[in-house]
Amino acid sequence: MAKKIVSDLNVRGKKVLIRCDFNVPMKNGVITDDTRIRAALPTIKYVIENGGKAIVFSHLGRVKQASDIEKNDITPVSVRLAELIEKPVKFVNATRGAELEAAVAELKEGEILMFQNTRYEDFDVEADKEVKKESKNNPELGAYWASLGDVFVNDAFGTAHRAAASNVGIAANIAETAAGFLLEKEIKFIGGAVDTPVRPYIAILGGSKVSDKIGVIEALLDKADKVLIGGAMMFTFLKAQGKNIGASRCEDDKLELANELLAKANGKIVLPVDAVVNKAFEDVPGVVKSVDGFDNDDMGLDIGPKTLELFAKNLEGAKTVVWNGPMGVFEMENYNKGTIGVCELLANLKGASTIIGGGDSAAAAEQLGYADKVSHISTGGGASLEYLEGKELPGIACVDEK
């Protein structure tokens, strides 16, 4: 069943609650990357251009103690939103109460109001303790926020894998819900890759731990035609095959599992044939070695050029490609070639739907300048992994069907 989208709603004259994902990186109160704010603009613009009253809100960081309150003040986001959308954004420095209710009541068609970090509701200042009302979907809080609006639009894929008061809680207490345009894209691309992938369907998985991606690997072995593995997790698989991986990172408690996955894969899993190694974890030039030629003190920090060639061969003719997790320590200039290489492979793949599944791989593609050269970059790391795994995401399930 298709989900209702914001463009299916009649928003004119209505108070439209819009849950965005403004969990942006900040340093000393300054936003260092506004990608997530930009991603929310189409939905907010649609609402105000069609006569809706936009009530925008998001979480920012985690609020577990009193010191987190000032650190995760979302005010700078409202300032940046106003700059990007070129409209005033009235900001209410509260998550509930008379001031917020009055501001909502005074809101006119085409105007935007934003209120404080929803995670402030996770900490009780007077009791000086964590209460998790927002993140644990407190029924009273969800009902309260729902009472502020007429309709609810969820556009926060980054939190869609969690049932919170600001998504599921509101949806349970309001007449009509819809997905924003950003959430619609996630459903189209990642949901499409899960439910109806155009074949050949190739998955590329990286990152450091097999344990982080067990469910995804198992799901992809059932659905994908090939699963290409890089990143530090490759060494757990290589050691399981009996190879000497030297001082490379490995989850020894997952060796048996790695063997089980390799057996289940029946040839679907493609492992690296070479790697860039160093004797220490530092950003100095490494040496390319075959995975069969490691010394005991060699530490693998990236996939090698022959592995990229192998990956390129497996990607030939692919129609759907999903990538999650960098191929090496991409933050180090000497060990980002594998990740850059995968970016280039996807950018030059003709006639394919190319999807980067959030997290570090998305950050790498953004930093390396490949964001506009793939079909879709997911805005949610954990959410995209669970979606790829085939799990039902509460933040999507709570949206009305068409």
Beta strands, then each sheet from edge to edge (+ up, - down):
strand 1: 15-19
strand 2: 26-27
strand 3: 30-31
strand 4: 53-57
strand 5: 89-92
strand 6: 112-115
strand 7: 123-124
strand 8: 129-130
strand 9: 151-154
strand 10: 176-179
strand 11: 201-205
strand 12: 226-229
strand 13: 269-270
strand 14: 274-278
strand 15: 287-290
strand 16: 299-303
strand 17: 320-324
strand 18: 353-356
strand 19: 376-377
sheet 1: 5+ 6+ 4+ 1+ 9+ 10+
sheet 2: 2+ 3-
sheet 3: 7+ 8-
sheet 4: 13+ 12+ 11+ 17+ 18+ 19+
sheet 5: 15+ 14- 16+
end
